[in-house]
Amino acid sequence: MSTRPVKLDSRLGRLVQRAAQTSSFSPVALKVAPMMDKVISRLTRGRFTLTSLIVPTLVLTTTGAKSGQPRTTPLATMPDGDDAFYVVGSNFGTAKHPGWSANLMKTPRATVVYRGTTMQVDATLLSDEEKAAVWPRLTKVWPTYDTYVAKTDRNLRVFRLSRAS
């Protein structure tokens, strides 16, 4: 399966991007999209999520920063070779950082499922300079990240997830 069957510059791709930029999208997307993607990922043994029709998507399992329990969330990603990924803590431009990013900051070892392959990864929070260097590539994958930056006062966290040795 192609990484992105729906092209971002297609009518549907532009429609999804416009919707993702609206203030009414965030509350729905924060609840509905992850739930649907988790179910579909489980049913397809990690080979597919609904979100992956628009943007490359992985399923990340972190250790809860407060609870110590496994926390699973589907995330848009930018693959970097076969064993590394970039993820952005955009939270759709809302005021708070996503919980998974705090989890990675406390416990950087996590698990990723991408296209049916499961791997242990180590997360590295990018510096502002590193983030600036990779940002043009990230916005090529999902141009709406720039809108999320404009919607919030917080500095969006960007992590590199590298296969653990």
Helices and strands as residue ranges (DSSP letters): H 11-20, H 25-43, G 51-53, E 57-63, E 70-76, E 78-79, E 84-89, G 91-93, H 99-106, E 109-114, E 117-125, H 128-141, H 145-151, E 157-163
